[in-house]
Amino acid sequence: MQNDNPSPIEDQHAALERRLIDEFLESAGPARRSAGGLGGTSEVSPLVRAASEYASLRLAEIECRARYTDKIHRSS
């Protein structure tokens, strides 16, 4: 019998992305605490958006560095 609902495969960078978002939100300090969590309020939305952008940029940086390092090691 075929499984119609296979378990989702988690992105290999998902855990790192969550950690980077947490890191950004922790650095927000009082701004995060005064917003009252990560609900859908208008105060929180820009903060969450900024955290997501930060994580995306950091992931891109990490990926570029990994490719560069790999390229250096392959050419040796």
CHARMM-style PDB file with segment names, atoms N, HN, CA, C and O in Angstrom:
ATOM      1  N   MET     1       0.831  -1.176   0.000  1.00  0.00      PROA
ATOM      2  CA  MET     1       0.000   0.000   0.000  1.00  0.00      PROA
ATOM      3  C   MET     1       0.884   1.250   0.000  1.00  0.00      PROA
ATOM      4  O   MET     1       1.843   1.328   0.767  1.00  0.00      PROA
ATOM      5  N   GLN     2       0.572   2.209  -0.840  1.00  0.00      PROA
ATOM      6  HN  GLN     2      -0.207   2.145  -1.463  1.00  0.00      PROA
ATOM      7  CA  GLN     2       1.348   3.433  -0.971  1.00  0.00      PROA
ATOM      8  C   GLN     2       0.907   4.462   0.062  1.00  0.00      PROA
ATOM      9  O   GLN     2      -0.284   4.618   0.328  1.00  0.00      PROA
ATOM     10  N   ASN     3       1.870   5.155   0.635  1.00  0.00      PROA
ATOM     11  HN  ASN     3       2.838   5.029   0.419  1.00  0.00      PROA
ATOM     12  CA  ASN     3       1.583   6.189   1.628  1.00  0.00      PROA
ATOM     13  C   ASN     3       1.226   7.479   0.895  1.00  0.00      PROA
ATOM     14  O   ASN     3       2.076   8.071   0.230  1.00  0.00      PROA
ATOM     15  N   ASP     4      -0.029   7.919   1.012  1.00  0.00      PROA
ATOM     16  HN  ASP     4      -0.720   7.439   1.553  1.00  0.00      PROA
ATOM     17  CA  ASP     4      -0.485   9.135   0.343  1.00  0.00      PROA
ATOM     18  C   ASP     4      -0.013  10.413   1.035  1.00  0.00      PROA
ATOM     19  O   ASP     4       0.001  11.480   0.421  1.00  0.00      PROA
ATOM     20  N   ASN     5       0.369  10.313   2.290  1.00  0.00      PROA
ATOM     21  HN  ASN     5       0.358   9.446   2.789  1.00  0.00      PROA
ATOM     22  CA  ASN     5       0.820  11.470   3.067  1.00  0.00      PROA
ATOM     23  C   ASN     5       2.224  11.239   3.585  1.00  0.00      PROA
ATOM     24  O   ASN     5       2.406  10.950   4.767  1.00  0.00      PROA
ATOM     25  N   PRO     6       3.231  11.363   2.715  1.00  0.00      PROA
ATOM     26  CA  PRO     6       4.598  11.157   3.207  1.00  0.00      PROA
ATOM     27  C   PRO     6       4.983  12.248   4.194  1.00  0.00      PROA
ATOM     28  O   PRO     6       4.478  13.368   4.123  1.00  0.00      PROA
ATOM     29  N   SER     7       5.869  11.916   5.104  1.00  0.00      PROA
ATOM     30  HN  SER     7       6.279  11.006   5.161  1.00  0.00      PROA
ATOM     31  CA  SER     7       6.297  12.908   6.085  1.00  0.00      PROA
ATOM     32  C   SER     7       7.112  13.980   5.371  1.00  0.00      PROA
ATOM     33  O   SER     7       7.887  13.671   4.465  1.00  0.00      PROA
ATOM     34  N   PRO     8       6.942  15.234   5.773  1.00  0.00      PROA
ATOM     35  CA  PRO     8       7.663  16.322   5.104  1.00  0.00      PROA
ATOM     36  C   PRO     8       9.163  16.217   5.360  1.00  0.00      PROA
ATOM     37  O   PRO     8       9.600  15.791   6.429  1.00  0.00      PROA
ATOM     38  N   ILE     9       9.927  16.610   4.370  1.00  0.00      PROA
ATOM     39  HN  ILE     9       9.572  16.957   3.502  1.00  0.00      PROA
ATOM     40  CA  ILE     9      11.380  16.636   4.501  1.00  0.00      PROA
ATOM     41  C   ILE     9      11.768  18.042   4.912  1.00  0.00      PROA
ATOM     42  O   ILE     9      11.439  19.013   4.230  1.00  0.00      PROA
ATOM     43  N   GLU    10      12.467  18.147   6.029  1.00  0.00      PROA
ATOM     44  HN  GLU    10      12.734  17.359   6.583  1.00  0.00      PROA
ATOM     45  CA  GLU    10      12.850  19.464   6.522  1.00  0.00      PROA
ATOM     46  C   GLU    10      14.043  19.982   5.721  1.00  0.00      PROA
ATOM     47  O   GLU    10      14.978  19.239   5.422  1.00  0.00      PROA
ATOM     48  N   ASP    11      13.993  21.248   5.384  1.00  0.00      PROA
ATOM     49  HN  ASP    11      13.233  21.851   5.627  1.00  0.00      PROA
ATOM     50  CA  ASP    11      15.086  21.906   4.685  1.00  0.00      PROA
ATOM     51  C   ASP    11      16.352  21.760   5.513  1.00  0.00      PROA
ATOM     52  O   ASP    11      16.323  21.885   6.738  1.00  0.00      PROA
ATOM     53  N   GLN    12      17.462  21.494   4.839  1.00  0.00      PROA
ATOM     54  HN  GLN    12      17.486  21.392   3.845  1.00  0.00      PROA
ATOM     55  CA  GLN    12      18.710  21.287   5.564  1.00  0.00      PROA
ATOM     56  C   GLN    12      19.187  22.525   6.318  1.00  0.00      PROA
ATOM     57  O   GLN    12      19.988  22.413   7.246  1.00  0.00      PROA
ATOM     58  N   HSD    13      18.710  23.688   5.932  1.00  0.00      PROA
ATOM     59  HN  HSD    13      18.060  23.779   5.177  1.00  0.00      PROA
ATOM     60  CA  HSD    13      19.114  24.921   6.591  1.00  0.00      PROA
ATOM     61  C   HSD    13      18.057  25.460   7.562  1.00  0.00      PROA
ATOM     62  O   HSD    13      18.244  26.527   8.148  1.00  0.00      PROA
ATOM     63  N   ALA    14      16.967  24.742   7.732  1.00  0.00      PROA
ATOM     64  HN  ALA    14      16.815  23.876   7.255  1.00  0.00      PROA
ATOM     65  CA  ALA    14      15.857  25.244   8.544  1.00  0.00      PROA
ATOM     66  C   ALA    14      16.260  25.496   9.997  1.00  0.00      PROA
ATOM     67  O   ALA    14      15.895  26.520  10.575  1.00  0.00      PROA
ATOM     68  N   ALA    15      17.005  24.572  10.581  1.00  0.00      PROA
ATOM     69  HN  ALA    15      17.302  23.741  10.112  1.00  0.00      PROA
ATOM     70  CA  ALA    15      17.405  24.741  11.984  1.00  0.00      PROA
ATOM     71  C   ALA    15      18.324  25.950  12.143  1.00  0.00      PROA
ATOM     72  O   ALA    15      18.199  26.712  13.101  1.00  0.00      PROA
ATOM     73  N   LEU    16      19.244  26.119  11.201  1.00  0.00      PROA
ATOM     74  HN  LEU    16      19.345  25.500  10.422  1.00  0.00      PROA
ATOM     75  CA  LEU    16      20.138  27.276  11.254  1.00  0.00      PROA
ATOM     76  C   LEU    16      19.359  28.570  11.062  1.00  0.00      PROA
ATOM     77  O   LEU    16      19.616  29.563  11.743  1.00  0.00      PROA
ATOM     78  N   GLU    17      18.408  28.557  10.136  1.00  0.00      PROA
ATOM     79  HN  GLU    17      18.198  27.750   9.584  1.00  0.00      PROA
ATOM     80  CA  GLU    17      17.593  29.739   9.901  1.00  0.00      PROA
ATOM     81  C   GLU    17      16.810  30.133  11.150  1.00  0.00      PROA
ATOM     82  O   GLU    17      16.735  31.311  11.501  1.00  0.00      PROA
ATOM     83  N   ARG    18      16.221  29.126  11.823  1.00  0.00      PROA
ATOM     84  HN  ARG    18      16.282  28.169  11.538  1.00  0.00      PROA
ATOM     85  CA  ARG    18      15.489  29.420  13.067  1.00  0.00      PROA
ATOM     86  C   ARG    18      16.419  30.012  14.126  1.00  0.00      PROA
ATOM     87  O   ARG    18      16.037  30.929  14.852  1.00  0.00      PROA
ATOM     88  N   ARG    19      17.643  29.480  14.208  1.00  0.00      PROA
ATOM     89  HN  ARG    19      17.953  28.735  13.618  1.00  0.00      PROA
ATOM     90  CA  ARG    19      18.595  29.977  15.200  1.00  0.00      PROA
ATOM     91  C   ARG    19      18.999  31.419  14.896  1.00  0.00      PROA
ATOM     92  O   ARG    19      19.136  32.235  15.807  1.00  0.00      PROA
ATOM     93  N   LEU    20      19.190  31.729  13.606  1.00  0.00      PROA
ATOM     94  HN  LEU    20      19.078  31.065  12.866  1.00  0.00      PROA
ATOM     95  CA  LEU    20      19.549  33.090  13.218  1.00  0.00      PROA
ATOM     96  C   LEU    20      18.409  34.063  13.520  1.00  0.00      PROA
ATOM     97  O   LEU    20      18.651  35.189  13.956  1.00  0.00      PROA
ATOM     98  N   ILE    21      17.178  33.633  13.290  1.00  0.00      PROA
ATOM     99  HN  ILE    21      16.982  32.719  12.936  1.00  0.00      PROA
ATOM    100  CA  ILE    21      16.022  34.468  13.611  1.00  0.00      PROA
ATOM    101  C   ILE    21      15.951  34.699  15.115  1.00  0.00      PROA
ATOM    102  O   ILE    21      15.718  35.820  15.569  1.00  0.00      PROA
ATOM    103  N   ASP    22      16.154  33.629  15.887  1.00  0.00      PROA
ATOM    104  HN  ASP    22      16.344  32.719  15.519  1.00  0.00      PROA
ATOM    105  CA  ASP    22      16.164  33.768  17.349  1.00  0.00      PROA
ATOM    106  C   ASP    22      17.263  34.726  17.803  1.00  0.00      PROA
ATOM    107  O   ASP    22      17.050  35.555  18.689  1.00  0.00      PROA
ATOM    108  N   GLU    23      18.438  34.605  17.188  1.00  0.00      PROA
ATOM    109  HN  GLU    23      18.611  33.932  16.468  1.00  0.00      PROA
ATOM    110  CA  GLU    23      19.561  35.487  17.523  1.00  0.00      PROA
ATOM    111  C   GLU    23      19.186  36.948  17.275  1.00  0.00      PROA
ATOM    112  O   GLU    23      19.466  37.816  18.102  1.00  0.00      PROA
ATOM    113  N   PHE    24      18.557  37.210  16.141  1.00  0.00      PROA
ATOM    114  HN  PHE    24      18.330  36.505  15.470  1.00  0.00      PROA
ATOM    115  CA  PHE    24      18.148  38.578  15.817  1.00  0.00      PROA
ATOM    116  C   PHE    24      17.119  39.087  16.816  1.00  0.00      PROA
ATOM    117  O   PHE    24      17.223  40.212  17.306  1.00  0.00      PROA
ATOM    118  N   LEU    25      16.125  38.257  17.117  1.00  0.00      PROA
ATOM    119  HN  LEU    25      16.040  37.343  16.719  1.00  0.00      PROA
ATOM    120  CA  LEU    25      15.075  38.667  18.039  1.00  0.00      PROA
ATOM    121  C   LEU    25      15.613  38.880  19.450  1.00  0.00      PROA
ATOM    122  O   LEU    25      15.155  39.771  20.164  1.00  0.00      PROA
ATOM    123  N   GLU    26      16.587  38.059  19.852  1.00  0.00      PROA
ATOM    124  HN  GLU    26      16.959  37.334  19.272  1.00  0.00      PROA
ATOM    125  CA  GLU    26      17.209  38.255  21.166  1.00  0.00      PROA
ATOM    126  C   GLU    26      17.941  39.588  21.220  1.00  0.00      PROA
ATOM    127  O   GLU    26      17.949  40.263  22.249  1.00  0.00      PROA
ATOM    128  N   SER    27      18.560  39.960  20.094  1.00  0.00      PROA
ATOM    129  HN  SER    27      18.553  39.412  19.258  1.00  0.00      PROA
ATOM    130  CA  SER    27      19.287  41.232  20.069  1.00  0.00      PROA
ATOM    131  C   SER    27      18.331  42.424  20.087  1.00  0.00      PROA
ATOM    132  O   SER    27      18.737  43.540  20.409  1.00  0.00      PROA
ATOM    133  N   ALA    28      17.054  42.188  19.740  1.00  0.00      PROA
ATOM    134  HN  ALA    28      16.724  41.281  19.478  1.00  0.00      PROA
ATOM    135  CA  ALA    28      16.059  43.263  19.770  1.00  0.00      PROA
ATOM    136  C   ALA    28      15.723  43.663  21.199  1.00  0.00      PROA
ATOM    137  O   ALA    28      15.225  44.761  21.444  1.00  0.00      PROA
ATOM    138  N   GLY    29      15.996  42.771  22.134  1.00  0.00      PROA
ATOM    139  HN  GLY    29      16.400  41.878  21.934  1.00  0.00      PROA
ATOM    140  CA  GLY    29      15.829  43.043  23.552  1.00  0.00      PROA
ATOM    141  C   GLY    29      14.467  43.585  23.937  1.00  0.00      PROA
ATOM    142  O   GLY    29      13.449  42.930  23.712  1.00  0.00      PROA
ATOM    143  N   PRO    30      14.438  44.786  24.520  1.00  0.00      PROA
ATOM    144  CA  PRO    30      13.182  45.376  25.007  1.00  0.00      PROA
ATOM    145  C   PRO    30      12.122  45.555  23.924  1.00  0.00      PROA
ATOM    146  O   PRO    30      10.928  45.485  24.215  1.00  0.00      PROA
ATOM    147  N   ALA    31      12.533  45.780  22.699  1.00  0.00      PROA
ATOM    148  HN  ALA    31      13.503  45.836  22.462  1.00  0.00      PROA
ATOM    149  CA  ALA    31      11.553  45.955  21.618  1.00  0.00      PROA
ATOM    150  C   ALA    31      10.721  44.694  21.444  1.00  0.00      PROA
ATOM    151  O   ALA    31       9.518  44.766  21.195  1.00  0.00      PROA
ATOM    152  N   ARG    32      11.353  43.558  21.574  1.00  0.00      PROA
ATOM    153  HN  ARG    32      12.330  43.499  21.776  1.00  0.00      PROA
ATOM    154  CA  ARG    32      10.627  42.287  21.439  1.00  0.00      PROA
ATOM    155  C   ARG    32       9.722  42.063  22.633  1.00  0.00      PROA
ATOM    156  O   ARG    32       8.567  41.666  22.478  1.00  0.00      PROA
ATOM    157  N   ARG    33      10.238  42.313  23.812  1.00  0.00      PROA
ATOM    158  HN  ARG    33      11.176  42.636  23.938  1.00  0.00      PROA
ATOM    159  CA  ARG    33       9.432  42.087  25.020  1.00  0.00      PROA
ATOM    160  C   ARG    33       8.222  43.014  25.060  1.00  0.00      PROA
ATOM    161  O   ARG    33       7.135  42.593  25.457  1.00  0.00      PROA
ATOM    162  N   SER    34       8.397  44.259  24.657  1.00  0.00      PROA
ATOM    163  HN  SER    34       9.280  44.600  24.335  1.00  0.00      PROA
ATOM    164  CA  SER    34       7.283  45.202  24.712  1.00  0.00      PROA
ATOM    165  C   SER    34       6.234  44.910  23.651  1.00  0.00      PROA
ATOM    166  O   SER    34       5.093  45.359  23.765  1.00  0.00      PROA
ATOM    167  N   ALA    35       6.608  44.164  22.621  1.00  0.00      PROA
ATOM    168  HN  ALA    35       7.535  43.800  22.527  1.00  0.00      PROA
ATOM    169  CA  ALA    35       5.650  43.823  21.563  1.00  0.00      PROA
ATOM    170  C   ALA    35       4.710  42.709  22.010  1.00  0.00      PROA
ATOM    171  O   ALA    35       3.675  42.478  21.385  1.00  0.00      PROA
ATOM    172  N   GLY    36       5.066  42.026  23.081  1.00  0.00      PROA
ATOM    173  HN  GLY    36       5.906  42.214  23.589  1.00  0.00      PROA
ATOM    174  CA  GLY    36       4.168  41.006  23.616  1.00  0.00      PROA
ATOM    175  C   GLY    36       4.183  39.698  22.853  1.00  0.00      PROA
ATOM    176  O   GLY    36       3.141  39.058  22.707  1.00  0.00      PROA
ATOM    177  N   GLY    37       5.332  39.290  22.367  1.00  0.00      PROA
ATOM    178  HN  GLY    37       6.178  39.809  22.486  1.00  0.00      PROA
ATOM    179  CA  GLY    37       5.425  38.001  21.677  1.00  0.00      PROA
ATOM    180  C   GLY    37       5.442  38.172  20.177  1.00  0.00      PROA
ATOM    181  O   GLY    37       5.691  39.262  19.663  1.00  0.00      PROA
ATOM    182  N   LEU    38       5.177  37.087  19.482  1.00  0.00      PROA
ATOM    183  HN  LEU    38       4.975  36.201  19.899  1.00  0.00      PROA
ATOM    184  CA  LEU    38       5.261  37.100  18.028  1.00  0.00      PROA
ATOM    185  C   LEU    38       3.903  36.916  17.385  1.00  0.00      PROA
ATOM    186  O   LEU    38       3.776  36.183  16.404  1.00  0.00      PROA
ATOM    187  N   GLY    39       2.906  37.558  17.911  1.00  0.00      PROA
ATOM    188  HN  GLY    39       3.009  38.154  18.708  1.00  0.00      PROA
ATOM    189  CA  GLY    39       1.571  37.472  17.331  1.00  0.00      PROA
ATOM    190  C   GLY    39       1.463  38.294  16.068  1.00  0.00      PROA
ATOM    191  O   GLY    39       2.480  38.699  15.505  1.00  0.00      PROA
ATOM    192  N   GLY    40       0.267  38.544  15.619  1.00  0.00      PROA
ATOM    193  HN  GLY    40      -0.559  38.215  16.077  1.00  0.00      PROA
ATOM    194  CA  GLY    40       0.077  39.261  14.371  1.00  0.00      PROA
ATOM    195  C   GLY    40      -0.107  40.756  14.533  1.00  0.00      PROA
ATOM    196  O   GLY    40      -0.701  41.389  13.660  1.00  0.00      PROA
ATOM    197  N   THR    41       0.375  41.345  15.608  1.00  0.00      PROA
ATOM    198  HN  THR    41       0.858  40.831  16.318  1.00  0.00      PROA
ATOM    199  CA  THR    41       0.182  42.771  15.804  1.00  0.00      PROA
ATOM    200  C   THR    41       1.043  43.569  14.836  1.00  0.00      PROA
ATOM    201  O   THR    41       2.057  43.073  14.346  1.00  0.00      PROA
ATOM    202  N   SER    42       0.648  44.781  14.567  1.00  0.00      PROA
ATOM    203  HN  SER    42      -0.176  45.185  14.965  1.00  0.00      PROA
ATOM    204  CA  SER    42       1.388  45.614  13.622  1.00  0.00      PROA
ATOM    205  C   SER    42       2.771  45.979  14.152  1.00  0.00      PROA
ATOM    206  O   SER    42       3.680  46.232  13.362  1.00  0.00      PROA
ATOM    207  N   GLU    43       2.950  46.011  15.478  1.00  0.00      PROA
ATOM    208  HN  GLU    43       2.212  45.805  16.120  1.00  0.00      PROA
ATOM    209  CA  GLU    43       4.254  46.320  16.057  1.00  0.00      PROA
ATOM    210  C   GLU    43       5.251  45.204  15.800  1.00  0.00      PROA
ATOM    211  O   GLU    43       6.436  45.467  15.592  1.00  0.00      PROA
ATOM    212  N   VAL    44       4.795  43.984  15.813  1.00  0.00      PROA
ATOM    213  HN  VAL    44       3.833  43.771  15.983  1.00  0.00      PROA
ATOM    214  CA  VAL    44       5.684  42.835  15.704  1.00  0.00      PROA
ATOM    215  C   VAL    44       6.054  42.560  14.257  1.00  0.00      PROA
ATOM    216  O   VAL    44       7.175  42.128  13.988  1.00  0.00      PROA
ATOM    217  N   SER    45       5.170  42.791  13.341  1.00  0.00      PROA
ATOM    218  HN  SER    45       4.259  43.141  13.560  1.00  0.00      PROA
ATOM    219  CA  SER    45       5.390  42.449  11.950  1.00  0.00      PROA
ATOM    220  C   SER    45       6.706  42.990  11.381  1.00  0.00      PROA
ATOM    221  O   SER    45       7.441  42.225  10.756  1.00  0.00      PROA
ATOM    222  N   PRO    46       7.032  44.259  11.568  1.00  0.00      PROA
ATOM    223  CA  PRO    46       8.317  44.744  11.051  1.00  0.00      PROA
ATOM    224  C   PRO    46       9.516  44.054  11.706  1.00  0.00      PROA
ATOM    225  O   PRO    46      10.532  43.815  11.054  1.00  0.00      PROA
ATOM    226  N   LEU    47       9.394  43.738  12.985  1.00  0.00      PROA
ATOM    227  HN  LEU    47       8.568  43.933  13.515  1.00  0.00      PROA
ATOM    228  CA  LEU    47      10.473  43.059  13.693  1.00  0.00      PROA
ATOM    229  C   LEU    47      10.672  41.659  13.142  1.00  0.00      PROA
ATOM    230  O   LEU    47      11.806  41.241  12.907  1.00  0.00      PROA
ATOM    231  N   VAL    48       9.594  40.934  12.936  1.00  0.00      PROA
ATOM    232  HN  VAL    48       8.673  41.273  13.127  1.00  0.00      PROA
ATOM    233  CA  VAL    48       9.686  39.584  12.390  1.00  0.00      PROA
ATOM    234  C   VAL    48      10.208  39.634  10.953  1.00  0.00      PROA
ATOM    235  O   VAL    48      11.008  38.789  10.550  1.00  0.00      PROA
ATOM    236  N   ARG    49       9.761  40.608  10.196  1.00  0.00      PROA
ATOM    237  HN  ARG    49       9.112  41.294  10.524  1.00  0.00      PROA
ATOM    238  CA  ARG    49      10.237  40.770   8.817  1.00  0.00      PROA
ATOM    239  C   ARG    49      11.745  41.038   8.805  1.00  0.00      PROA
ATOM    240  O   ARG    49      12.477  40.455   8.006  1.00  0.00      PROA
ATOM    241  N   ALA    50      12.192  41.903   9.676  1.00  0.00      PROA
ATOM    242  HN  ALA    50      11.598  42.377  10.325  1.00  0.00      PROA
ATOM    243  CA  ALA    50      13.620  42.214   9.756  1.00  0.00      PROA
ATOM    244  C   ALA    50      14.425  40.988  10.174  1.00  0.00      PROA
ATOM    245  O   ALA    50      15.525  40.761   9.670  1.00  0.00      PROA
ATOM    246  N   ALA    51      13.880  40.202  11.091  1.00  0.00      PROA
ATOM    247  HN  ALA    51      12.986  40.387  11.501  1.00  0.00      PROA
ATOM    248  CA  ALA    51      14.559  38.977  11.526  1.00  0.00      PROA
ATOM    249  C   ALA    51      14.673  37.991  10.372  1.00  0.00      PROA
ATOM    250  O   ALA    51      15.705  37.343  10.203  1.00  0.00      PROA
ATOM    251  N   SER    52      13.626  37.879   9.589  1.00  0.00      PROA
ATOM    252  HN  SER    52      12.787  38.405   9.726  1.00  0.00      PROA
ATOM    253  CA  SER    52      13.637  36.977   8.442  1.00  0.00      PROA
ATOM    254  C   SER    52      14.652  37.432   7.395  1.00  0.00      PROA
ATOM    255  O   SER    52      15.382  36.613   6.836  1.00  0.00      PROA
ATOM    256  N   GLU    53      14.697  38.731   7.134  1.00  0.00      PROA
ATOM    257  HN  GLU    53      14.105  39.396   7.589  1.00  0.00      PROA
ATOM    258  CA  GLU    53      15.670  39.269   6.184  1.00  0.00      PROA
ATOM    259  C   GLU    53      17.091  39.044   6.682  1.00  0.00      PROA
ATOM    260  O   GLU    53      17.976  38.682   5.906  1.00  0.00      PROA
ATOM    261  N   TYR    54      17.306  39.255   7.958  1.00  0.00      PROA
ATOM    262  HN  TYR    54      16.588  39.549   8.588  1.00  0.00      PROA
ATOM    263  CA  TYR    54      18.621  39.034   8.556  1.00  0.00      PROA
ATOM    264  C   TYR    54      19.045  37.579   8.371  1.00  0.00      PROA
ATOM    265  O   TYR    54      20.174  37.304   7.964  1.00  0.00      PROA
ATOM    266  N   ALA    55      18.141  36.653   8.669  1.00  0.00      PROA
ATOM    267  HN  ALA    55      17.224  36.877   9.000  1.00  0.00      PROA
ATOM    268  CA  ALA    55      18.461  35.236   8.540  1.00  0.00      PROA
ATOM    269  C   ALA    55      18.751  34.874   7.087  1.00  0.00      PROA
ATOM    270  O   ALA    55      19.674  34.105   6.819  1.00  0.00      PROA
ATOM    271  N   SER    56      17.990  35.406   6.161  1.00  0.00      PROA
ATOM    272  HN  SER    56      17.240  36.030   6.379  1.00  0.00      PROA
ATOM    273  CA  SER    56      18.215  35.120   4.738  1.00  0.00      PROA
ATOM    274  C   SER    56      19.583  35.610   4.280  1.00  0.00      PROA
ATOM    275  O   SER    56      20.300  34.909   3.567  1.00  0.00      PROA
ATOM    276  N   LEU    57      19.935  36.816   4.698  1.00  0.00      PROA
ATOM    277  HN  LEU    57      19.353  37.386   5.278  1.00  0.00      PROA
ATOM    278  CA  LEU    57      21.238  37.360   4.319  1.00  0.00      PROA
ATOM    279  C   LEU    57      22.387  36.566   4.928  1.00  0.00      PROA
ATOM    280  O   LEU    57      23.394  36.308   4.268  1.00  0.00      PROA
ATOM    281  N   ARG    58      22.231  36.187   6.174  1.00  0.00      PROA
ATOM    282  HN  ARG    58      21.413  36.396   6.710  1.00  0.00      PROA
ATOM    283  CA  ARG    58      23.283  35.394   6.836  1.00  0.00      PROA
ATOM    284  C   ARG    58      23.416  34.013   6.192  1.00  0.00      PROA
ATOM    285  O   ARG    58      24.531  33.520   6.019  1.00  0.00      PROA
ATOM    286  N   LEU    59      22.290  33.380   5.834  1.00  0.00      PROA
ATOM    287  HN  LEU    59      21.384  33.780   5.974  1.00  0.00      PROA
ATOM    288  CA  LEU    59      22.349  32.087   5.161  1.00  0.00      PROA
ATOM    289  C   LEU    59      23.043  32.212   3.811  1.00  0.00      PROA
ATOM    290  O   LEU    59      23.836  31.347   3.440  1.00  0.00      PROA
ATOM    291  N   ALA    60      22.754  33.270   3.081  1.00  0.00      PROA
ATOM    292  HN  ALA    60      22.110  33.973   3.383  1.00  0.00      PROA
ATOM    293  CA  ALA    60      23.413  33.490   1.790  1.00  0.00      PROA
ATOM    294  C   ALA    60      24.912  33.683   1.983  1.00  0.00      PROA
ATOM    295  O   ALA    60      25.715  33.161   1.210  1.00  0.00      PROA
ATOM    296  N   GLU    61      25.284  34.430   3.011  1.00  0.00      PROA
ATOM    297  HN  GLU    61      24.632  34.854   3.639  1.00  0.00      PROA
ATOM    298  CA  GLU    61      26.702  34.647   3.300  1.00  0.00      PROA
ATOM    299  C   GLU    61      27.398  33.326   3.630  1.00  0.00      PROA
ATOM    300  O   GLU    61      28.491  33.054   3.134  1.00  0.00      PROA
ATOM    301  N   ILE    62      26.769  32.520   4.458  1.00  0.00      PROA
ATOM    302  HN  ILE    62      25.881  32.742   4.861  1.00  0.00      PROA
ATOM    303  CA  ILE    62      27.343  31.232   4.849  1.00  0.00      PROA
ATOM    304  C   ILE    62      27.487  30.320   3.636  1.00  0.00      PROA
ATOM    305  O   ILE    62      28.505  29.646   3.474  1.00  0.00      PROA
ATOM    306  N   GLU    63      26.471  30.304   2.793  1.00  0.00      PROA
ATOM    307  HN  GLU    63      25.645  30.852   2.925  1.00  0.00      PROA
ATOM    308  CA  GLU    63      26.507  29.466   1.593  1.00  0.00      PROA
ATOM    309  C   GLU    63      27.610  29.924   0.637  1.00  0.00      PROA
ATOM    310  O   GLU    63      28.316  29.089   0.072  1.00  0.00      PROA
ATOM    311  N   CYS    64      27.766  31.224   0.450  1.00  0.00      PROA
ATOM    312  HN  CYS    64      27.192  31.902   0.909  1.00  0.00      PROA
ATOM    313  CA  CYS    64      28.819  31.748  -0.424  1.00  0.00      PROA
ATOM    314  C   CYS    64      30.203  31.395   0.111  1.00  0.00      PROA
ATOM    315  O   CYS    64      31.091  31.004  -0.647  1.00  0.00      PROA
ATOM    316  N   ARG    65      30.375  31.535   1.407  1.00  0.00      PROA
ATOM    317  HN  ARG    65      29.654  31.852   2.022  1.00  0.00      PROA
ATOM    318  CA  ARG    65      31.663  31.181   2.005  1.00  0.00      PROA
ATOM    319  C   ARG    65      31.962  29.700   1.840  1.00  0.00      PROA
ATOM    320  O   ARG    65      33.103  29.322   1.575  1.00  0.00      PROA
ATOM    321  N   ALA    66      30.953  28.865   1.992  1.00  0.00      PROA
ATOM    322  HN  ALA    66      30.025  29.172   2.206  1.00  0.00      PROA
ATOM    323  CA  ALA    66      31.144  27.425   1.837  1.00  0.00      PROA
ATOM    324  C   ALA    66      31.534  27.083   0.396  1.00  0.00      PROA
ATOM    325  O   ALA    66      32.424  26.263   0.171  1.00  0.00      PROA
ATOM    326  N   ARG    67      30.870  27.709  -0.572  1.00  0.00      PROA
ATOM    327  HN  ARG    67      30.147  28.375  -0.388  1.00  0.00      PROA
ATOM    328  CA  ARG    67      31.219  27.472  -1.981  1.00  0.00      PROA
ATOM    329  C   ARG    67      32.641  27.936  -2.274  1.00  0.00      PROA
ATOM    330  O   ARG    67      33.398  27.240  -2.950  1.00  0.00      PROA
ATOM    331  N   TYR    68      32.999  29.096  -1.771  1.00  0.00      PROA
ATOM    332  HN  TYR    68      32.384  29.661  -1.222  1.00  0.00      PROA
ATOM    333  CA  TYR    68      34.330  29.645  -1.994  1.00  0.00      PROA
ATOM    334  C   TYR    68      35.391  28.712  -1.394  1.00  0.00      PROA
ATOM    335  O   TYR    68      36.395  28.404  -2.035  1.00  0.00      PROA
ATOM    336  N   THR    69      35.155  28.280  -0.179  1.00  0.00      PROA
ATOM    337  HN  THR    69      34.339  28.530   0.342  1.00  0.00      PROA
ATOM    338  CA  THR    69      36.086  27.365   0.477  1.00  0.00      PROA
ATOM    339  C   THR    69      36.201  26.059  -0.297  1.00  0.00      PROA
ATOM    340  O   THR    69      37.302  25.539  -0.477  1.00  0.00      PROA
ATOM    341  N   ASP    70      35.080  25.531  -0.752  1.00  0.00      PROA
ATOM    342  HN  ASP    70      34.186  25.954  -0.605  1.00  0.00      PROA
ATOM    343  CA  ASP    70      35.082  24.308  -1.533  1.00  0.00      PROA
ATOM    344  C   ASP    70      35.880  24.499  -2.822  1.00  0.00      PROA
ATOM    345  O   ASP    70      36.661  23.629  -3.208  1.00  0.00      PROA
ATOM    346  N   LYS    71      35.683  25.625  -3.480  1.00  0.00      PROA
ATOM    347  HN  LYS    71      35.049  26.332  -3.167  1.00  0.00      PROA
ATOM    348  CA  LYS    71      36.387  25.921  -4.731  1.00  0.00      PROA
ATOM    349  C   LYS    71      37.895  25.994  -4.495  1.00  0.00      PROA
ATOM    350  O   LYS    71      38.676  25.476  -5.294  1.00  0.00      PROA
ATOM    351  N   ILE    72      38.301  26.629  -3.412  1.00  0.00      PROA
ATOM    352  HN  ILE    72      37.667  27.050  -2.763  1.00  0.00      PROA
ATOM    353  CA  ILE    72      39.729  26.729  -3.086  1.00  0.00      PROA
ATOM    354  C   ILE    72      40.330  25.343  -2.869  1.00  0.00      PROA
ATOM    355  O   ILE    72      41.413  25.047  -3.375  1.00  0.00      PROA
ATOM    356  N   HSD    73      39.640  24.507  -2.131  1.00  0.00      PROA
ATOM    357  HN  HSD    73      38.760  24.747  -1.720  1.00  0.00      PROA
ATOM    358  CA  HSD    73      40.153  23.181  -1.815  1.00  0.00      PROA
ATOM    359  C   HSD    73      40.176  22.262  -3.040  1.00  0.00      PROA
ATOM    360  O   HSD    73      41.049  21.401  -3.153  1.00  0.00      PROA
ATOM    361  N   ARG    74      39.238  22.440  -3.938  1.00  0.00      PROA
ATOM    362  HN  ARG    74      38.530  23.139  -3.846  1.00  0.00      PROA
ATOM    363  CA  ARG    74      39.205  21.604  -5.151  1.00  0.00      PROA
ATOM    364  C   ARG    74      40.304  21.985  -6.132  1.00  0.00      PROA
ATOM    365  O   ARG    74      40.814  21.131  -6.858  1.00  0.00      PROA
ATOM    366  N   SER    75      40.670  23.257  -6.157  1.00  0.00      PROA
ATOM    367  HN  SER    75      40.256  23.951  -5.567  1.00  0.00      PROA
ATOM    368  CA  SER    75      41.688  23.699  -7.115  1.00  0.00      PROA
ATOM    369  C   SER    75      43.108  23.398  -6.640  1.00  0.00      PROA
ATOM    370  O   SER    75      44.056  23.515  -7.417  1.00  0.00      PROA
ATOM    371  N   SER    76      43.263  23.015  -5.386  1.00  0.00      PROA
ATOM    372  HN  SER    76      42.493  22.920  -4.755  1.00  0.00      PROA
ATOM    373  CA  SER    76      44.601  22.724  -4.844  1.00  0.00      PROA
ATOM    374  C   SER    76      45.108  21.379  -5.287  1.00  0.00      PROA
ATOM    375  OT1 SER    76      46.215  20.985  -4.918  1.00  0.00      PROA
TER     376      SER     76
END
